[in-house]
Amino acid sequence: MAQLLSDQTSSAVTSAFGQLAHTVLSNNARTLEDLVKDMLKPMLKSWLDDNLPTMVERLVRAEIERVARGGRN
C-alpha cells in the first residue's frame, strides 16, 4: 500500500500532537477551549487582515448610499 503522507509531513504531525499532549498533560494544563482559542487566534487575525478592510468599505459605502437616498432602505 502506498504511503499517504510523506515522512516530513508525518514527522511534523507527530511532533504537533506530541506538543499538544505535553501541554494537556503538564501541570499547567489548560482547558481544551483555551488551546483552541490559542490555535485559532493567528488564523482569525490573518482572516481579518485579509477581509475586514473590504467588508468595512462595502458596509460604509452601502450606508452612505442609504443616507443619500433619504435614509430609507
mmCIF file of the N, C-alpha and C atoms, coordinates in Angstrom:
data_MODEL
# 
_entry.id   MODEL 
# 
loop_
_atom_site.group_PDB 
_atom_site.id 
_atom_site.type_symbol 
_atom_site.label_atom_id 
_atom_site.label_alt_id 
_atom_site.label_comp_id 
_atom_site.label_asym_id 
_atom_site.label_entity_id 
_atom_site.label_seq_id 
_atom_site.pdbx_PDB_ins_code 
_atom_site.Cartn_x 
_atom_site.Cartn_y 
_atom_site.Cartn_z 
_atom_site.occupancy 
_atom_site.B_iso_or_equiv 
_atom_site.pdbx_formal_charge 
_atom_site.auth_seq_id 
_atom_site.auth_comp_id 
_atom_site.auth_asym_id 
_atom_site.auth_atom_id 
_atom_site.pdbx_PDB_model_num 
ATOM 1   N N  . MET A 1 1  ? 0.845   -1.172 0.000  1.00 0.00 ? 1  MET A N  1 
ATOM 2   C CA . MET A 1 1  ? 0.000   0.000  0.000  1.00 0.00 ? 1  MET A CA 1 
ATOM 3   C C  . MET A 1 1  ? 0.895   1.242  0.000  1.00 0.00 ? 1  MET A C  1 
ATOM 4   N N  . ALA A 1 2  ? 0.526   2.222  -0.796 1.00 0.00 ? 2  ALA A N  1 
ATOM 5   C CA . ALA A 1 2  ? 1.306   3.452  -0.901 1.00 0.00 ? 2  ALA A CA 1 
ATOM 6   C C  . ALA A 1 2  ? 1.160   4.270  0.374  1.00 0.00 ? 2  ALA A C  1 
ATOM 7   N N  . GLN A 1 3  ? 2.217   4.928  0.720  1.00 0.00 ? 3  GLN A N  1 
ATOM 8   C CA . GLN A 1 3  ? 2.236   5.767  1.913  1.00 0.00 ? 3  GLN A CA 1 
ATOM 9   C C  . GLN A 1 3  ? 1.439   7.039  1.632  1.00 0.00 ? 3  GLN A C  1 
ATOM 10  N N  . LEU A 1 4  ? 0.494   7.361  2.504  1.00 0.00 ? 4  LEU A N  1 
ATOM 11  C CA . LEU A 1 4  ? -0.385  8.510  2.306  1.00 0.00 ? 4  LEU A CA 1 
ATOM 12  C C  . LEU A 1 4  ? 0.316   9.833  2.591  1.00 0.00 ? 4  LEU A C  1 
ATOM 13  N N  . LEU A 1 5  ? 1.169   9.856  3.609  1.00 0.00 ? 5  LEU A N  1 
ATOM 14  C CA . LEU A 1 5  ? 1.879   11.075 3.989  1.00 0.00 ? 5  LEU A CA 1 
ATOM 15  C C  . LEU A 1 5  ? 3.369   10.914 3.740  1.00 0.00 ? 5  LEU A C  1 
ATOM 16  N N  . SER A 1 6  ? 4.007   12.008 3.384  1.00 0.00 ? 6  SER A N  1 
ATOM 17  C CA . SER A 1 6  ? 5.460   11.978 3.257  1.00 0.00 ? 6  SER A CA 1 
ATOM 18  C C  . SER A 1 6  ? 6.063   11.843 4.652  1.00 0.00 ? 6  SER A C  1 
ATOM 19  N N  . ASP A 1 7  ? 7.313   11.415 4.718  1.00 0.00 ? 7  ASP A N  1 
ATOM 20  C CA . ASP A 1 7  ? 7.985   11.288 6.012  1.00 0.00 ? 7  ASP A CA 1 
ATOM 21  C C  . ASP A 1 7  ? 8.040   12.633 6.730  1.00 0.00 ? 7  ASP A C  1 
ATOM 22  N N  . GLN A 1 8  ? 8.274   13.703 5.977  1.00 0.00 ? 8  GLN A N  1 
ATOM 23  C CA . GLN A 1 8  ? 8.363   15.044 6.575  1.00 0.00 ? 8  GLN A CA 1 
ATOM 24  C C  . GLN A 1 8  ? 7.015   15.453 7.177  1.00 0.00 ? 8  GLN A C  1 
ATOM 25  N N  . THR A 1 9  ? 5.923   15.226 6.450  1.00 0.00 ? 9  THR A N  1 
ATOM 26  C CA . THR A 1 9  ? 4.592   15.578 6.951  1.00 0.00 ? 9  THR A CA 1 
ATOM 27  C C  . THR A 1 9  ? 4.232   14.729 8.157  1.00 0.00 ? 9  THR A C  1 
ATOM 28  N N  . SER A 1 10 ? 4.510   13.465 8.072  1.00 0.00 ? 10 SER A N  1 
ATOM 29  C CA . SER A 1 10 ? 4.231   12.559 9.187  1.00 0.00 ? 10 SER A CA 1 
ATOM 30  C C  . SER A 1 10 ? 4.996   12.988 10.437 1.00 0.00 ? 10 SER A C  1 
ATOM 31  N N  . SER A 1 11 ? 6.235   13.364 10.269 1.00 0.00 ? 11 SER A N  1 
ATOM 32  C CA . SER A 1 11 ? 7.050   13.817 11.392 1.00 0.00 ? 11 SER A CA 1 
ATOM 33  C C  . SER A 1 11 ? 6.490   15.103 11.994 1.00 0.00 ? 11 SER A C  1 
ATOM 34  N N  . ALA A 1 12 ? 6.066   16.038 11.138 1.00 0.00 ? 12 ALA A N  1 
ATOM 35  C CA . ALA A 1 12 ? 5.509   17.306 11.614 1.00 0.00 ? 12 ALA A CA 1 
ATOM 36  C C  . ALA A 1 12 ? 4.218   17.068 12.393 1.00 0.00 ? 12 ALA A C  1 
ATOM 37  N N  . VAL A 1 13 ? 3.375   16.181 11.890 1.00 0.00 ? 13 VAL A N  1 
ATOM 38  C CA . VAL A 1 13 ? 2.107   15.877 12.563 1.00 0.00 ? 13 VAL A CA 1 
ATOM 39  C C  . VAL A 1 13 ? 2.381   15.204 13.904 1.00 0.00 ? 13 VAL A C  1 
ATOM 40  N N  . THR A 1 14 ? 3.292   14.249 13.907 1.00 0.00 ? 14 THR A N  1 
ATOM 41  C CA . THR A 1 14 ? 3.653   13.568 15.152 1.00 0.00 ? 14 THR A CA 1 
ATOM 42  C C  . THR A 1 14 ? 4.186   14.558 16.175 1.00 0.00 ? 14 THR A C  1 
ATOM 43  N N  . SER A 1 15 ? 5.013   15.468 15.741 1.00 0.00 ? 15 SER A N  1 
ATOM 44  C CA . SER A 1 15 ? 5.571   16.479 16.634 1.00 0.00 ? 15 SER A CA 1 
ATOM 45  C C  . SER A 1 15 ? 4.479   17.386 17.187 1.00 0.00 ? 15 SER A C  1 
ATOM 46  N N  . ALA A 1 16 ? 3.554   17.819 16.318 1.00 0.00 ? 16 ALA A N  1 
ATOM 47  C CA . ALA A 1 16 ? 2.471   18.708 16.753 1.00 0.00 ? 16 ALA A CA 1 
ATOM 48  C C  . ALA A 1 16 ? 1.591   18.017 17.790 1.00 0.00 ? 16 ALA A C  1 
ATOM 49  N N  . PHE A 1 17 ? 1.249   16.751 17.530 1.00 0.00 ? 17 PHE A N  1 
ATOM 50  C CA . PHE A 1 17 ? 0.436   16.029 18.505 1.00 0.00 ? 17 PHE A CA 1 
ATOM 51  C C  . PHE A 1 17 ? 1.207   15.780 19.798 1.00 0.00 ? 17 PHE A C  1 
ATOM 52  N N  . GLY A 1 18 ? 2.503   15.583 19.689 1.00 0.00 ? 18 GLY A N  1 
ATOM 53  C CA . GLY A 1 18 ? 3.332   15.427 20.878 1.00 0.00 ? 18 GLY A CA 1 
ATOM 54  C C  . GLY A 1 18 ? 3.328   16.686 21.727 1.00 0.00 ? 18 GLY A C  1 
ATOM 55  N N  . GLN A 1 19 ? 3.434   17.843 21.069 1.00 0.00 ? 19 GLN A N  1 
ATOM 56  C CA . GLN A 1 19 ? 3.397   19.116 21.789 1.00 0.00 ? 19 GLN A CA 1 
ATOM 57  C C  . GLN A 1 19 ? 2.038   19.317 22.457 1.00 0.00 ? 19 GLN A C  1 
ATOM 58  N N  . LEU A 1 20 ? 0.979   18.961 21.746 1.00 0.00 ? 20 LEU A N  1 
ATOM 59  C CA . LEU A 1 20 ? -0.369  19.079 22.301 1.00 0.00 ? 20 LEU A CA 1 
ATOM 60  C C  . LEU A 1 20 ? -0.515  18.182 23.526 1.00 0.00 ? 20 LEU A C  1 
ATOM 61  N N  . ALA A 1 21 ? -0.076  16.953 23.412 1.00 0.00 ? 21 ALA A N  1 
ATOM 62  C CA . ALA A 1 21 ? -0.172  16.018 24.530 1.00 0.00 ? 21 ALA A CA 1 
ATOM 63  C C  . ALA A 1 21 ? 0.623   16.530 25.719 1.00 0.00 ? 21 ALA A C  1 
ATOM 64  N N  . HIS A 1 22 ? 1.815   17.051 25.465 1.00 0.00 ? 22 HIS A N  1 
ATOM 65  C CA . HIS A 1 22 ? 2.647   17.581 26.551 1.00 0.00 ? 22 HIS A CA 1 
ATOM 66  C C  . HIS A 1 22 ? 1.942   18.738 27.258 1.00 0.00 ? 22 HIS A C  1 
ATOM 67  N N  . THR A 1 23 ? 1.342   19.633 26.473 1.00 0.00 ? 23 THR A N  1 
ATOM 68  C CA . THR A 1 23 ? 0.645   20.787 27.048 1.00 0.00 ? 23 THR A CA 1 
ATOM 69  C C  . THR A 1 23 ? -0.546  20.345 27.875 1.00 0.00 ? 23 THR A C  1 
ATOM 70  N N  . VAL A 1 24 ? -1.326  19.426 27.336 1.00 0.00 ? 24 VAL A N  1 
ATOM 71  C CA . VAL A 1 24 ? -2.524  18.981 28.035 1.00 0.00 ? 24 VAL A CA 1 
ATOM 72  C C  . VAL A 1 24 ? -2.171  18.218 29.303 1.00 0.00 ? 24 VAL A C  1 
ATOM 73  N N  . LEU A 1 25 ? -1.107  17.432 29.261 1.00 0.00 ? 25 LEU A N  1 
ATOM 74  C CA . LEU A 1 25 ? -0.751  16.592 30.403 1.00 0.00 ? 25 LEU A CA 1 
ATOM 75  C C  . LEU A 1 25 ? 0.166   17.274 31.414 1.00 0.00 ? 25 LEU A C  1 
ATOM 76  N N  . SER A 1 26 ? 0.647   18.446 31.095 1.00 0.00 ? 26 SER A N  1 
ATOM 77  C CA . SER A 1 26 ? 1.572   19.122 32.008 1.00 0.00 ? 26 SER A CA 1 
ATOM 78  C C  . SER A 1 26 ? 0.841   19.630 33.246 1.00 0.00 ? 26 SER A C  1 
ATOM 79  N N  . ASN A 1 27 ? 1.588   20.028 34.236 1.00 0.00 ? 27 ASN A N  1 
ATOM 80  C CA . ASN A 1 27 ? 0.999   20.556 35.473 1.00 0.00 ? 27 ASN A CA 1 
ATOM 81  C C  . ASN A 1 27 ? 0.212   21.829 35.225 1.00 0.00 ? 27 ASN A C  1 
ATOM 82  N N  . ASN A 1 28 ? 0.576   22.557 34.190 1.00 0.00 ? 28 ASN A N  1 
ATOM 83  C CA . ASN A 1 28 ? -0.111  23.805 33.864 1.00 0.00 ? 28 ASN A CA 1 
ATOM 84  C C  . ASN A 1 28 ? -1.164  23.594 32.786 1.00 0.00 ? 28 ASN A C  1 
ATOM 85  N N  . ALA A 1 29 ? -1.748  22.422 32.760 1.00 0.00 ? 29 ALA A N  1 
ATOM 86  C CA . ALA A 1 29 ? -2.721  22.091 31.709 1.00 0.00 ? 29 ALA A CA 1 
ATOM 87  C C  . ALA A 1 29 ? -3.851  23.112 31.697 1.00 0.00 ? 29 ALA A C  1 
ATOM 88  N N  . ARG A 1 30 ? -4.192  23.522 30.515 1.00 0.00 ? 30 ARG A N  1 
ATOM 89  C CA . ARG A 1 30 ? -5.285  24.458 30.327 1.00 0.00 ? 30 ARG A CA 1 
ATOM 90  C C  . ARG A 1 30 ? -6.481  23.693 29.774 1.00 0.00 ? 30 ARG A C  1 
ATOM 91  N N  . THR A 1 31 ? -7.592  24.366 29.687 1.00 0.00 ? 31 THR A N  1 
ATOM 92  C CA . THR A 1 31 ? -8.776  23.710 29.136 1.00 0.00 ? 31 THR A CA 1 
ATOM 93  C C  . THR A 1 31 ? -8.617  23.561 27.628 1.00 0.00 ? 31 THR A C  1 
ATOM 94  N N  . LEU A 1 32 ? -9.371  22.668 27.068 1.00 0.00 ? 32 LEU A N  1 
ATOM 95  C CA . LEU A 1 32 ? -9.365  22.487 25.620 1.00 0.00 ? 32 LEU A CA 1 
ATOM 96  C C  . LEU A 1 32 ? -9.805  23.776 24.928 1.00 0.00 ? 32 LEU A C  1 
ATOM 97  N N  . GLU A 1 33 ? -10.736 24.484 25.546 1.00 0.00 ? 33 GLU A N  1 
ATOM 98  C CA . GLU A 1 33 ? -11.197 25.757 24.991 1.00 0.00 ? 33 GLU A CA 1 
ATOM 99  C C  . GLU A 1 33 ? -10.036 26.748 24.874 1.00 0.00 ? 33 GLU A C  1 
ATOM 100 N N  . ASP A 1 34 ? -9.174  26.814 25.896 1.00 0.00 ? 34 ASP A N  1 
ATOM 101 C CA . ASP A 1 34 ? -8.017  27.711 25.847 1.00 0.00 ? 34 ASP A CA 1 
ATOM 102 C C  . ASP A 1 34 ? -7.071  27.322 24.721 1.00 0.00 ? 34 ASP A C  1 
ATOM 103 N N  . LEU A 1 35 ? -6.846  26.014 24.560 1.00 0.00 ? 35 LEU A N  1 
ATOM 104 C CA . LEU A 1 35 ? -5.959  25.547 23.491 1.00 0.00 ? 35 LEU A CA 1 
ATOM 105 C C  . LEU A 1 35 ? -6.516  25.907 22.118 1.00 0.00 ? 35 LEU A C  1 
ATOM 106 N N  . VAL A 1 36 ? -7.818  25.704 21.947 1.00 0.00 ? 36 VAL A N  1 
ATOM 107 C CA . VAL A 1 36 ? -8.447  26.020 20.655 1.00 0.00 ? 36 VAL A CA 1 
ATOM 108 C C  . VAL A 1 36 ? -8.379  27.519 20.378 1.00 0.00 ? 36 VAL A C  1 
ATOM 109 N N  . LYS A 1 37 ? -8.627  28.332 21.404 1.00 0.00 ? 37 LYS A N  1 
ATOM 110 C CA . LYS A 1 37 ? -8.534  29.790 21.222 1.00 0.00 ? 37 LYS A CA 1 
ATOM 111 C C  . LYS A 1 37 ? -7.131  30.188 20.769 1.00 0.00 ? 37 LYS A C  1 
ATOM 112 N N  . ASP A 1 38 ? -6.123  29.627 21.418 1.00 0.00 ? 38 ASP A N  1 
ATOM 113 C CA . ASP A 1 38 ? -4.745  29.954 21.045 1.00 0.00 ? 38 ASP A CA 1 
ATOM 114 C C  . ASP A 1 38 ? -4.427  29.522 19.624 1.00 0.00 ? 38 ASP A C  1 
ATOM 115 N N  . MET A 1 39 ? -4.999  28.388 19.196 1.00 0.00 ? 39 MET A N  1 
ATOM 116 C CA . MET A 1 39 ? -4.747  27.910 17.841 1.00 0.00 ? 39 MET A CA 1 
ATOM 117 C C  . MET A 1 39 ? -5.485  28.763 16.806 1.00 0.00 ? 39 MET A C  1 
ATOM 118 N N  . LEU A 1 40 ? -6.670  29.249 17.169 1.00 0.00 ? 40 LEU A N  1 
ATOM 119 C CA . LEU A 1 40 ? -7.488  29.998 16.217 1.00 0.00 ? 40 LEU A CA 1 
ATOM 120 C C  . LEU A 1 40 ? -7.092  31.467 16.092 1.00 0.00 ? 40 LEU A C  1 
ATOM 121 N N  . LYS A 1 41 ? -6.492  32.038 17.134 1.00 0.00 ? 41 LYS A N  1 
ATOM 122 C CA . LYS A 1 41 ? -6.143  33.464 17.104 1.00 0.00 ? 41 LYS A CA 1 
ATOM 123 C C  . LYS A 1 41 ? -5.338  33.860 15.871 1.00 0.00 ? 41 LYS A C  1 
ATOM 124 N N  . PRO A 1 42 ? -4.251  33.142 15.523 1.00 0.00 ? 42 PRO A N  1 
ATOM 125 C CA . PRO A 1 42 ? -3.495  33.560 14.335 1.00 0.00 ? 42 PRO A CA 1 
ATOM 126 C C  . PRO A 1 42 ? -4.306  33.424 13.044 1.00 0.00 ? 42 PRO A C  1 
ATOM 127 N N  . MET A 1 43 ? -5.152  32.389 12.977 1.00 0.00 ? 43 MET A N  1 
ATOM 128 C CA . MET A 1 43 ? -5.981  32.221 11.778 1.00 0.00 ? 43 MET A CA 1 
ATOM 129 C C  . MET A 1 43 ? -7.005  33.334 11.670 1.00 0.00 ? 43 MET A C  1 
ATOM 130 N N  . LEU A 1 44 ? -7.620  33.696 12.795 1.00 0.00 ? 44 LEU A N  1 
ATOM 131 C CA . LEU A 1 44 ? -8.602  34.774 12.797 1.00 0.00 ? 44 LEU A CA 1 
ATOM 132 C C  . LEU A 1 44 ? -7.946  36.099 12.442 1.00 0.00 ? 44 LEU A C  1 
ATOM 133 N N  . LYS A 1 45 ? -6.778  36.361 13.006 1.00 0.00 ? 45 LYS A N  1 
ATOM 134 C CA . LYS A 1 45 ? -6.059  37.601 12.697 1.00 0.00 ? 45 LYS A CA 1 
ATOM 135 C C  . LYS A 1 45 ? -5.765  37.688 11.206 1.00 0.00 ? 45 LYS A C  1 
ATOM 136 N N  . SER A 1 46 ? -5.287  36.605 10.638 1.00 0.00 ? 46 SER A N  1 
ATOM 137 C CA . SER A 1 46 ? -4.978  36.584 9.211  1.00 0.00 ? 46 SER A CA 1 
ATOM 138 C C  . SER A 1 46 ? -6.236  36.834 8.379  1.00 0.00 ? 46 SER A C  1 
ATOM 139 N N  . TRP A 1 47 ? -7.340  36.168 8.753  1.00 0.00 ? 47 TRP A N  1 
ATOM 140 C CA . TRP A 1 47 ? -8.584  36.348 8.008  1.00 0.00 ? 47 TRP A CA 1 
ATOM 141 C C  . TRP A 1 47 ? -9.063  37.788 8.112  1.00 0.00 ? 47 TRP A C  1 
ATOM 142 N N  . LEU A 1 48 ? -9.011  38.364 9.324  1.00 0.00 ? 48 LEU A N  1 
ATOM 143 C CA . LEU A 1 48 ? -9.433  39.753 9.497  1.00 0.00 ? 48 LEU A CA 1 
ATOM 144 C C  . LEU A 1 48 ? -8.539  40.704 8.723  1.00 0.00 ? 48 LEU A C  1 
ATOM 145 N N  . ASP A 1 49 ? -7.231  40.475 8.748  1.00 0.00 ? 49 ASP A N  1 
ATOM 146 C CA . ASP A 1 49 ? -6.307  41.323 7.984  1.00 0.00 ? 49 ASP A CA 1 
ATOM 147 C C  . ASP A 1 49 ? -6.649  41.288 6.498  1.00 0.00 ? 49 ASP A C  1 
ATOM 148 N N  . ASP A 1 50 ? -7.029  40.127 6.011  1.00 0.00 ? 50 ASP A N  1 
ATOM 149 C CA . ASP A 1 50 ? -7.323  39.967 4.584  1.00 0.00 ? 50 ASP A CA 1 
ATOM 150 C C  . ASP A 1 50 ? -8.705  40.475 4.193  1.00 0.00 ? 50 ASP A C  1 
ATOM 151 N N  . ASN A 1 51 ? -9.683  40.405 5.111  1.00 0.00 ? 51 ASN A N  1 
ATOM 152 C CA . ASN A 1 51 ? -11.068 40.648 4.729  1.00 0.00 ? 51 ASN A CA 1 
ATOM 153 C C  . ASN A 1 51 ? -11.739 41.853 5.369  1.00 0.00 ? 51 ASN A C  1 
ATOM 154 N N  . LEU A 1 52 ? -11.314 42.256 6.561  1.00 0.00 ? 52 LEU A N  1 
ATOM 155 C CA . LEU A 1 52 ? -12.021 43.315 7.272  1.00 0.00 ? 52 LEU A CA 1 
ATOM 156 C C  . LEU A 1 52 ? -12.026 44.656 6.530  1.00 0.00 ? 52 LEU A C  1 
ATOM 157 N N  . PRO A 1 53 ? -10.895 45.122 5.982  1.00 0.00 ? 53 PRO A N  1 
ATOM 158 C CA . PRO A 1 53 ? -10.953 46.417 5.283  1.00 0.00 ? 53 PRO A CA 1 
ATOM 159 C C  . PRO A 1 53 ? -11.981 46.446 4.149  1.00 0.00 ? 53 PRO A C  1 
ATOM 160 N N  . THR A 1 54 ? -12.049 45.376 3.376  1.00 0.00 ? 54 THR A N  1 
ATOM 161 C CA . THR A 1 54 ? -13.007 45.314 2.270  1.00 0.00 ? 54 THR A CA 1 
ATOM 162 C C  . THR A 1 54 ? -14.433 45.281 2.795  1.00 0.00 ? 54 THR A C  1 
ATOM 163 N N  . MET A 1 55 ? -14.672 44.524 3.869  1.00 0.00 ? 55 MET A N  1 
ATOM 164 C CA . MET A 1 55 ? -16.013 44.447 4.444  1.00 0.00 ? 55 MET A CA 1 
ATOM 165 C C  . MET A 1 55 ? -16.464 45.805 4.968  1.00 0.00 ? 55 MET A C  1 
ATOM 166 N N  . VAL A 1 56 ? -15.571 46.488 5.697  1.00 0.00 ? 56 VAL A N  1 
ATOM 167 C CA . VAL A 1 56 ? -15.918 47.805 6.244  1.00 0.00 ? 56 VAL A CA 1 
ATOM 168 C C  . VAL A 1 56 ? -16.181 48.793 5.118  1.00 0.00 ? 56 VAL A C  1 
ATOM 169 N N  . GLU A 1 57 ? -15.344 48.785 4.109  1.00 0.00 ? 57 GLU A N  1 
ATOM 170 C CA . GLU A 1 57 ? -15.531 49.689 2.974  1.00 0.00 ? 57 GLU A CA 1 
ATOM 171 C C  . GLU A 1 57 ? -16.884 49.455 2.310  1.00 0.00 ? 57 GLU A C  1 
ATOM 172 N N  . ARG A 1 58 ? -17.235 48.193 2.105  1.00 0.00 ? 58 ARG A N  1 
ATOM 173 C CA . ARG A 1 58 ? -18.514 47.853 1.468  1.00 0.00 ? 58 ARG A CA 1 
ATOM 174 C C  . ARG A 1 58 ? -19.690 48.311 2.337  1.00 0.00 ? 58 ARG A C  1 
ATOM 175 N N  . LEU A 1 59 ? -19.612 48.089 3.656  1.00 0.00 ? 59 LEU A N  1 
ATOM 176 C CA . LEU A 1 59 ? -20.688 48.491 4.556  1.00 0.00 ? 59 LEU A CA 1 
ATOM 177 C C  . LEU A 1 59 ? -20.822 50.010 4.638  1.00 0.00 ? 59 LEU A C  1 
ATOM 178 N N  . VAL A 1 60 ? -19.694 50.706 4.694  1.00 0.00 ? 60 VAL A N  1 
ATOM 179 C CA . VAL A 1 60 ? -19.733 52.174 4.738  1.00 0.00 ? 60 VAL A CA 1 
ATOM 180 C C  . VAL A 1 60 ? -20.312 52.733 3.437  1.00 0.00 ? 60 VAL A C  1 
ATOM 181 N N  . ARG A 1 61 ? -19.890 52.164 2.312  1.00 0.00 ? 61 ARG A N  1 
ATOM 182 C CA . ARG A 1 61 ? -20.412 52.614 1.018  1.00 0.00 ? 61 ARG A CA 1 
ATOM 183 C C  . ARG A 1 61 ? -21.930 52.406 0.959  1.00 0.00 ? 61 ARG A C  1 
ATOM 184 N N  . ALA A 1 62 ? -22.413 51.258 1.425  1.00 0.00 ? 62 ALA A N  1 
ATOM 185 C CA . ALA A 1 62 ? -23.852 50.975 1.425  1.00 0.00 ? 62 ALA A CA 1 
ATOM 186 C C  . ALA A 1 62 ? -24.597 51.947 2.334  1.00 0.00 ? 62 ALA A C  1 
ATOM 187 N N  . GLU A 1 63 ? -24.005 52.277 3.491  1.00 0.00 ? 63 GLU A N  1 
ATOM 188 C CA . GLU A 1 63 ? -24.652 53.215 4.405  1.00 0.00 ? 63 GLU A CA 1 
ATOM 189 C C  . GLU A 1 63 ? -24.691 54.620 3.814  1.00 0.00 ? 63 GLU A C  1 
ATOM 190 N N  . ILE A 1 64 ? -23.612 55.030 3.162  1.00 0.00 ? 64 ILE A N  1 
ATOM 191 C CA . ILE A 1 64 ? -23.588 56.350 2.505  1.00 0.00 ? 64 ILE A CA 1 
ATOM 192 C C  . ILE A 1 64 ? -24.662 56.413 1.432  1.00 0.00 ? 64 ILE A C  1 
ATOM 193 N N  . GLU A 1 65 ? -24.794 55.349 0.656  1.00 0.00 ? 65 GLU A N  1 
ATOM 194 C CA . GLU A 1 65 ? -25.824 55.315 -0.395 1.00 0.00 ? 65 GLU A CA 1 
ATOM 195 C C  . GLU A 1 65 ? -27.225 55.360 0.218  1.00 0.00 ? 65 GLU A C  1 
ATOM 196 N N  . ARG A 1 66 ? -27.420 54.656 1.352  1.00 0.00 ? 66 ARG A N  1 
ATOM 197 C CA . ARG A 1 66 ? -28.720 54.653 2.012  1.00 0.00 ? 66 ARG A CA 1 
ATOM 198 C C  . ARG A 1 66 ? -29.065 56.053 2.526  1.00 0.00 ? 66 ARG A C  1 
ATOM 199 N N  . VAL A 1 67 ? -28.097 56.726 3.165  1.00 0.00 ? 67 VAL A N  1 
ATOM 200 C CA . VAL A 1 67 ? -28.320 58.062 3.684  1.00 0.00 ? 67 VAL A CA 1 
ATOM 201 C C  . VAL A 1 67 ? -28.570 59.031 2.528  1.00 0.00 ? 67 VAL A C  1 
ATOM 202 N N  . ALA A 1 68 ? -27.834 58.875 1.433  1.00 0.00 ? 68 ALA A N  1 
ATOM 203 C CA . ALA A 1 68 ? -28.004 59.772 0.275  1.00 0.00 ? 68 ALA A CA 1 
ATOM 204 C C  . ALA A 1 68 ? -29.401 59.618 -0.334 1.00 0.00 ? 68 ALA A C  1 
ATOM 205 N N  . ARG A 1 69 ? -30.013 58.441 -0.181 1.00 0.00 ? 69 ARG A N  1 
ATOM 206 C CA . ARG A 1 69 ? -31.367 58.209 -0.714 1.00 0.00 ? 69 ARG A CA 1 
ATOM 207 C C  . ARG A 1 69 ? -32.436 58.731 0.241  1.00 0.00 ? 69 ARG A C  1 
ATOM 208 N N  . GLY A 1 70 ? -32.027 59.282 1.363  1.00 0.00 ? 70 GLY A N  1 
ATOM 209 C CA . GLY A 1 70 ? -33.004 59.836 2.312  1.00 0.00 ? 70 GLY A CA 1 
ATOM 210 C C  . GLY A 1 70 ? -33.220 58.955 3.528  1.00 0.00 ? 70 GLY A C  1 
ATOM 211 N N  . GLY A 1 71 ? -32.328 58.003 3.763  1.00 0.00 ? 71 GLY A N  1 
ATOM 212 C CA . GLY A 1 71 ? -32.410 57.204 4.977  1.00 0.00 ? 71 GLY A CA 1 
ATOM 213 C C  . GLY A 1 71 ? -33.318 56.004 4.884  1.00 0.00 ? 71 GLY A C  1 
ATOM 214 N N  . ARG A 1 72 ? -33.846 55.749 3.718  1.00 0.00 ? 72 ARG A N  1 
ATOM 215 C CA . ARG A 1 72 ? -34.719 54.576 3.561  1.00 0.00 ? 72 ARG A CA 1 
ATOM 216 C C  . ARG A 1 72 ? -33.938 53.435 2.929  1.00 0.00 ? 72 ARG A C  1 
ATOM 217 N N  . ASN A 1 73 ? -34.321 52.226 3.310  1.00 0.00 ? 73 ASN A N  1 
ATOM 218 C CA . ASN A 1 73 ? -33.699 51.040 2.714  1.00 0.00 ? 73 ASN A CA 1 
ATOM 219 C C  . ASN A 1 73 ? -34.151 50.947 1.324  1.00 0.00 ? 73 ASN A C  1 
# 
